[in-house]
Amino acid sequence: MAHHRPPWHGVIVATSLPFDRNLAVDLGAYGDNVAWLAEQGLHGVAPNGSLGEYQTLTYEERDRVVETAVAHAPDGFTVMPGVGAYGALEAKRHALFARDAGCQAVMCLPPNAYRADDRAVLEHFETVASAGLPVTAYNNPVDTKVDLRPELLAKLHAEGFIAGVKEFSGDVRRCYALNELAPGLDLIIGTDDTLLEVGIAGAKGWVAGYPQVFPRTCLALYNASVAGDLGTALPLYRRLHPVLRWDSRTEFVQAIKLGQDLIGRTGGACRPPRQALDPETEATVRAATQALIDAGVN
């Protein structure tokens, strides 16, 4: 694994988190999943993100998840935890823990307890950046109600608060605006179902859900996309899109965990308030995933 790669570059898997029958965190299964993702040739993991159900975890649980990821990460494999929290002081606390645990970077949502204005967003990221690790912003205006517009991201980058942005708005036009306003800010693909479009717009990384299910094929698709190799990328993208689109839907955690279960990894149940998939949705996800498995996609 190349050591000159900035830690937020490449395919960084937004890991789901396994729970046992009592819905306690299963750190053994989680560590095994991290080690397996490294074996598949992926570049890192992002624990304690939305896919990791961070909102349902205690500080203690979040800390143990970070430590487990670091313990199972081989040399050169990134651990970039999510430090999302209602308040900047909480987020900084998680960033400090990540730094001391040996992580290389953190991923940070804007403040999301309310619809924060630009001043609050700037102070939030300044506070998290003061922990000393590189910060990738996570723009998810649908869920957080705070929109990290290209102009605001350019300001955050100019101030030295962020090194990259996981762009989850789904609006590919923003990628070109970002390249113009902040050419030094690294664009990171945030939605699996816009991988190709954001990849050819100049992405340097992908914080990804579905490589937990189809790691090698997703890696090949990412590499072809960022290389502009449409002859390779487009057929793969069309083939995978029936599952990739679930990454942008409300049931994304359950869908990806189901996929993990289907390939023999540990996905399992979610903590409340997330419910099991309803039968119709489960049948749709299961059929799309199984069709790819049966076709030899891995």
C-alpha positions in Angstrom: 0.0 0.0 0.0 1.5 3.3 -1.1 2.4 5.6 1.8 2.4 8.8 -0.3 -1.4 8.5 -0.7 -3.2 11.1 1.4 -5.2 9.2 3.9 -8.6 10.4 2.5 -7.8 9.3 -1.1 -8.9 6.0 -2.6 -11.8 3.8 -1.6 -12.6 4.4 2.1 -15.4 2.1 3.2 -18.0 3.7 5.4 -18.4 0.6 7.6 -21.6 -0.8 9.0 -21.4 -2.0 12.6 -22.5 -5.5 13.7 -24.5 -6.0 16.8 -25.1 -9.2 18.8 -28.6 -10.6 19.6 -28.9 -8.2 22.5 -27.9 -5.3 20.1 -24.6 -4.8 21.9 -21.7 -3.9 19.6 -20.0 -7.0 18.3 -16.4 -5.8 18.2 -15.0 -9.2 17.2 -17.2 -9.3 14.0 -16.4 -5.7 13.3 -12.6 -6.2 13.5 -12.9 -9.2 11.2 -14.8 -7.1 8.7 -12.1 -4.4 8.8 -9.3 -6.9 8.2 -11.3 -8.5 5.4 -11.8 -5.1 3.6 -8.1 -4.5 3.8 -7.4 -7.9 2.3 -9.7 -7.1 -0.6 -7.4 -4.2 -1.6 -9.5 -1.3 -0.4 -7.7 1.8 1.0 -9.3 2.4 4.4 -12.4 2.5 6.6 -14.6 5.3 8.0 -16.1 4.0 11.2 -18.8 5.8 13.2 -20.4 7.4 10.2 -24.1 7.2 9.2 -23.7 3.7 8.0 -22.1 2.8 11.4 -25.2 4.1 13.2 -23.2 6.5 15.2 -26.2 8.3 16.5 -27.2 5.3 18.5 -23.7 4.8 20.1 -22.4 6.0 23.4 -19.0 7.7 23.6 -17.6 4.5 25.1 -18.9 2.5 22.2 -17.6 4.9 19.6 -14.2 4.8 21.2 -14.0 1.1 21.2 -15.1 0.9 17.5 -12.3 3.3 16.6 -9.7 1.3 18.6 -10.9 -1.9 16.9 -10.6 -0.4 13.4 -7.1 0.8 14.2 -6.1 -2.6 15.6 -7.2 -4.4 12.5 -5.8 -1.9 10.0 -2.6 -3.0 8.3 0.2 -0.5 7.6 -0.9 2.1 5.1 -4.7 1.4 5.5 -6.6 4.5 6.5 -8.9 4.8 9.6 -10.9 8.0 9.2 -13.7 8.0 11.8 -16.8 10.1 11.7 -16.8 12.6 14.4 -20.4 13.8 13.8 -22.1 15.3 16.9 -24.6 17.9 17.9 -22.0 20.2 19.2 -18.5 21.3 18.2 -17.0 20.4 21.6 -18.4 16.8 21.3 -17.0 16.6 17.7 -13.6 17.8 18.8 -13.6 15.3 21.7 -14.1 12.5 19.2 -11.4 13.9 16.9 -8.9 14.1 19.8 -9.7 10.5 20.6 -9.1 9.5 17.0 -5.8 11.3 16.9 -4.6 9.6 20.1 -5.8 6.2 18.9 -3.6 6.5 15.8 -6.1 7.5 13.1 -4.9 9.5 10.1 -7.9 11.8 9.5 -11.5 12.4 10.6 -14.7 13.0 8.7 -17.0 15.7 10.1 -20.6 16.7 9.5 -21.6 20.3 10.1 -23.4 21.0 13.3 -26.8 19.3 13.0 -28.8 20.1 16.1 -30.4 22.9 14.2 -30.1 24.7 10.8 -26.7 26.4 11.5 -25.7 29.5 9.7 -22.3 30.0 8.0 -20.7 31.5 11.1 -21.6 28.5 13.2 -20.4 26.1 10.5 -17.0 27.9 10.3 -16.5 27.8 14.0 -17.6 24.2 14.2 -14.9 23.1 11.6 -12.3 25.4 13.2 -12.9 23.7 16.5 -12.6 20.2 15.1 -9.6 21.0 13.0 -7.9 22.3 16.2 -7.6 18.6 17.3 -4.8 18.4 14.8 -5.9 15.7 12.3 -6.9 16.5 8.7 -10.6 16.9 8.4 -12.8 15.9 5.5 -16.2 17.6 5.6 -19.3 15.6 5.0 -21.9 17.5 3.1 -25.3 15.8 3.6 -27.9 18.6 3.3 -30.8 16.2 3.1 -30.3 14.7 6.5 -28.5 17.5 8.4 -30.5 20.5 7.0 -27.2 22.3 6.8 -26.0 22.8 3.2 -22.2 23.1 2.7 -22.5 25.0 -0.5 -19.4 25.3 -2.8 -18.8 28.9 -1.6 -18.9 27.8 2.0 -16.6 24.8 1.4 -14.2 27.1 -0.4 -14.1 29.3 2.6 -13.6 26.4 5.0 -10.7 25.2 2.8 -9.1 28.7 2.5 -9.2 28.9 6.3 -7.3 25.6 6.6 -10.1 23.8 8.3 -10.8 21.0 5.8 -8.7 19.0 3.3 -11.5 17.3 1.4 -15.3 17.0 1.2 -17.5 13.9 1.0 -20.1 15.3 -1.4 -23.5 13.7 -0.6 -25.8 16.3 -2.1 -26.2 14.2 -5.3 -25.8 17.4 -7.4 -22.9 16.7 -9.7 -22.9 20.3 -10.9 -21.4 21.3 -7.6 -18.3 19.3 -8.3 -17.3 21.6 -11.1 -18.1 24.7 -9.1 -15.9 23.3 -6.3 -13.0 22.6 -8.7 -13.2 26.3 -9.8 -13.7 27.9 -6.3 -11.3 25.6 -4.4 -9.0 23.7 -6.7 -6.9 22.5 -3.8 -9.9 20.9 -2.0 -10.1 17.2 -2.6 -13.5 16.0 -3.9 -14.6 12.7 -2.4 -17.5 10.7 -3.8 -20.2 10.5 -1.2 -23.1 8.7 -2.9 -22.5 5.3 -4.4 -25.1 6.0 -7.1 -23.2 9.0 -8.5 -19.8 7.3 -8.4 -19.2 7.5 -12.1 -20.4 11.1 -12.5 -18.3 12.5 -9.6 -15.4 10.2 -10.4 -15.0 11.8 -13.9 -15.5 15.3 -12.4 -12.1 14.9 -10.6 -12.7 12.9 -7.4 -9.7 11.8 -5.4 -11.6 9.4 -3.2 -14.8 7.5 -2.4 -16.3 7.2 1.0 -18.3 4.1 0.0 -21.0 1.8 1.3 -21.3 -1.0 -1.2 -17.6 -2.1 -1.3 -18.6 -4.0 1.8 -20.6 -6.3 -0.4 -18.8 -6.2 -3.7 -15.3 -5.0 -2.8 -13.3 -6.0 -5.9 -15.8 -5.0 -8.5 -16.4 -1.7 -6.7 -12.7 -1.0 -6.6 -12.4 -1.8 -10.3 -15.3 0.6 -11.0 -13.8 3.4 -8.9 -10.4 3.0 -10.6 -11.9 3.1 -14.1 -14.1 6.1 -13.2 -11.4 8.3 -11.8 -9.2 7.4 -14.8 -11.9 8.4 -17.2 -12.0 4.9 -18.6 -15.6 4.8 -19.7 -15.2 1.7 -21.7 -14.6 -0.2 -18.5 -16.6 1.9 -16.0 -19.9 2.4 -17.8 -20.8 -1.3 -18.2 -19.8 -2.0 -14.6 -21.7 1.0 -13.3 -24.9 0.0 -15.2 -24.6 -3.5 -13.8 -24.1 -2.4 -10.2 -26.6 0.5 -10.2 -29.6 -1.6 -9.0 -27.7 -2.0 -5.7 -25.7 1.2 -5.6 -28.8 3.3 -5.6 -29.8 2.0 -2.2 -26.9 3.8 -0.6 -28.8 7.1 -1.1 -32.1 5.8 0.3 -33.4 5.9 3.8 -33.0 2.2 4.2 -29.3 2.2 3.2 -28.0 0.7 6.4 -30.4 -2.2 6.3 -29.8 -2.8 2.6 -26.0 -2.9 2.9 -26.2 -5.1 6.0 -28.4 -7.5 4.1 -25.9 -7.6 1.3 -23.1 -8.4 3.8 -25.2 -11.3 5.2 -25.8 -12.6 1.6 -22.1 -12.8 0.9 -21.3 -14.5 4.2 -20.0 -11.5 6.1 -21.6 -10.1 9.3 -24.2 -7.5 8.7 -27.2 -8.3 10.9 -29.8 -6.2 12.6 -29.8 -2.4 13.3 -30.4 -0.6 16.5 -33.7 1.2 16.9 -35.2 3.4 15.7 -34.1 1.7 12.5 -36.5 -1.1 11.7 -36.0 -4.3 9.7 -36.8 -3.8 6.0 -40.4 -4.3 5.1 -41.0 -7.5 3.1 -41.4 -5.8 -0.2 -38.3 -3.7 0.1 -36.3 -6.6 1.4 -37.3 -8.7 -1.5 -36.2 -6.0 -3.9 -32.8 -5.5 -2.3 -32.3 -9.2 -1.9 -33.1 -10.0 -5.6 -30.8 -7.2 -6.9 -28.0 -8.3 -4.6 -28.4 -12.0 -5.2 -28.5 -11.5 -9.0 -25.0 -10.0 -8.9 -23.7 -12.7 -6.6 -25.1 -15.4 -8.9 -23.4 -13.6 -11.8 -20.0 -13.9 -10.1 -19.7 -10.3 -9.0 -17.5 -10.0 -6.0 
